[in-house]
C-alpha cells in the first residue's frame, strides 16, 4: 500500500513539473568568471532547431549577489537565425535594485531575475545562436554570477 502511495505522489509531482515547463524549448545558464563579467566576455548560447514554426518569447536571465555595485545592468543581446541568416540586436535595461535599496530579484543573498528580450518568429528547422554581453561603462562587472536564456512558445 505504501509503495502505491509513493508512486502516486511521484506521478503527481512529475505532472506538475511538466505543466510548469510547458512551452519551454530552451532554458540554460552559463557561469560568469568569479572575478566579474568582463566587457569582452561574450556569452554564447546555441539553441537547437525548433520542431514547430511559431512565435517564440525570448528572455535573459541573471543571477547576482550582494557585490553588484549598480542598481541596473545594461546588456546587449545579439542573435543569428539559421539557416535564414537573419541577424537581430537589442539592448536590454535590467533594473535590479529599486531607489530605496529593495532588491527586485527573487532570493536571499543570491538573486534571480528574468527580463524580456523580444518575440521572434521561427520556422520549423530554424536554430538560434544568441550572444549576450554587458554594455556598461565599467570594464568588469562584479556580482553577476550567471547569465541565461529562456525561450518558450
C-alpha positions as CSV (number, residue, x, y, z in Angstrom):
1,X,0.0,0.0,0.0
2,X,2.8,2.4,0.8
3,X,4.5,1.8,-2.5
4,X,1.3,2.6,-4.4
5,X,1.0,5.9,-2.5
6,X,4.7,6.8,-3.2
7,X,4.2,6.0,-6.9
8,X,1.1,8.1,-7.0
9,X,2.8,11.1,-5.3
10,X,5.8,10.8,-7.7
11,X,3.4,10.7,-10.7
12,X,1.6,13.8,-9.5
13,X,4.9,15.6,-8.9
14,X,6.0,14.7,-12.4
15,X,2.8,16.0,-13.9
16,X,3.1,19.3,-12.0
17,X,6.7,19.8,-13.2
18,X,5.7,19.1,-16.8
19,X,2.8,21.6,-16.6
20,X,5.1,24.3,-15.2
21,X,7.6,23.9,-18.1
22,X,5.0,23.7,-20.9
23,X,6.2,25.6,-24.0
24,X,9.8,26.0,-22.8
25,X,12.1,24.9,-25.6
26,X,15.4,26.2,-24.1
27,X,16.4,27.1,-20.6
28,X,20.2,27.4,-19.9
29,X,22.6,29.4,-17.7
30,X,26.3,30.0,-18.3
31,X,28.5,30.8,-15.3
32,X,30.4,34.1,-15.2
33,X,34.0,34.2,-14.0
34,X,34.3,34.8,-10.2
35,X,36.3,38.0,-10.8
36,X,33.4,39.5,-12.6
37,X,31.9,39.7,-16.1
38,X,34.4,41.3,-18.4
39,X,33.1,43.6,-21.2
40,X,34.8,41.4,-23.8
41,X,33.5,38.1,-22.3
42,X,30.6,37.4,-24.7
43,X,28.4,34.6,-23.5
44,X,27.2,32.2,-26.3
45,X,24.0,30.2,-26.4
46,X,23.3,27.7,-29.2
47,X,19.6,26.8,-29.4
48,X,18.9,23.7,-31.5
49,X,16.5,23.6,-34.4
50,X,12.9,24.2,-33.4
51,X,10.4,21.4,-34.2
52,X,7.5,23.7,-34.8
53,X,7.0,27.1,-36.5
54,X,5.6,29.9,-34.4
55,X,6.2,33.0,-32.3
56,X,8.7,32.4,-29.5
57,X,9.3,34.5,-26.4
58,X,12.9,35.2,-25.5
59,X,14.1,36.2,-22.1
60,X,17.5,36.9,-20.5
61,X,18.0,35.6,-17.0
62,X,20.5,36.8,-14.5
63,X,21.8,35.6,-11.1
64,X,23.5,38.2,-9.0
65,X,24.9,38.5,-5.4
66,X,25.3,41.4,-3.0
67,X,28.5,42.6,-4.6
68,X,26.7,44.1,-7.6
69,X,27.7,47.8,-7.4
70,X,24.8,49.2,-9.6
71,X,21.0,49.4,-9.4
72,X,20.7,48.2,-13.0
73,X,22.6,46.5,-15.8
74,X,22.5,47.1,-19.5
75,X,23.1,44.1,-21.8
76,X,23.3,43.6,-25.5
77,X,21.6,40.6,-27.0
78,X,22.6,39.6,-30.5
79,X,21.1,36.7,-32.3
80,X,21.6,34.9,-35.6
81,X,18.8,32.9,-37.0
82,X,19.9,29.9,-39.1
83,X,19.6,28.9,-41.9
84,X,17.9,32.3,-42.9
85,X,21.0,34.3,-41.9
86,X,18.8,36.9,-40.2
87,X,20.6,39.0,-37.5
88,X,18.9,40.8,-34.6
89,X,20.4,43.0,-32.0
90,X,18.7,44.6,-28.9
91,X,19.8,46.5,-25.9
92,X,18.0,45.5,-22.7
93,X,17.9,47.6,-19.5
94,X,17.7,45.3,-16.5
95,X,16.6,47.0,-13.3
96,X,18.0,45.1,-10.3
97,X,17.5,47.3,-7.2
98,X,14.9,50.0,-6.5
99,X,15.9,53.5,-5.4
100,X,15.1,52.7,-1.8
101,X,17.5,49.7,-1.9
102,X,14.9,47.0,-2.2
103,X,16.2,44.1,-4.4
104,X,13.8,43.3,-7.2
105,X,15.0,39.8,-7.8
106,X,13.9,36.5,-6.1
107,X,16.1,35.0,-3.5
108,X,18.2,35.8,-0.4
109,X,21.9,36.6,-0.9
110,X,21.7,35.3,-4.5
111,X,19.0,36.9,-6.6
112,X,17.4,35.7,-9.8
113,X,16.0,37.9,-12.5
114,X,14.2,37.4,-15.8
115,X,13.9,40.1,-18.5
116,X,12.0,40.1,-21.7
117,X,14.1,40.5,-24.9
118,X,11.6,40.1,-27.7
119,X,9.4,37.7,-29.5
120,X,10.8,36.1,-32.6
121,X,9.1,34.3,-35.5
122,X,10.8,31.0,-36.1
123,X,10.1,28.4,-38.7
124,X,10.4,24.7,-38.4
125,X,14.1,23.8,-38.6
126,X,15.4,27.2,-37.6
127,X,18.1,27.4,-34.9
128,X,19.4,30.4,-33.0
129,X,22.9,31.5,-31.9
130,X,22.5,34.1,-29.1
131,X,25.3,36.2,-27.8
132,X,25.0,38.3,-24.6
133,X,27.4,40.9,-23.4
134,X,27.2,43.7,-20.8
135,X,27.0,47.3,-22.0
136,X,28.3,49.2,-19.0
137,X,31.0,51.9,-18.7
138,X,32.8,49.8,-16.2
139,X,35.1,47.2,-17.8
140,X,34.4,44.4,-15.2
141,X,31.0,43.9,-13.6
142,X,31.3,42.1,-10.2
143,X,28.3,40.4,-8.7
144,X,27.0,38.8,-11.8
145,X,27.2,35.0,-11.2
146,X,25.3,33.5,-14.1
147,X,23.6,34.7,-17.4
148,X,20.9,32.6,-19.0
149,X,18.5,32.4,-21.9
150,X,14.9,31.2,-21.7
151,X,12.9,30.6,-24.9
152,X,9.3,29.5,-24.8
153,X,6.4,29.2,-27.2
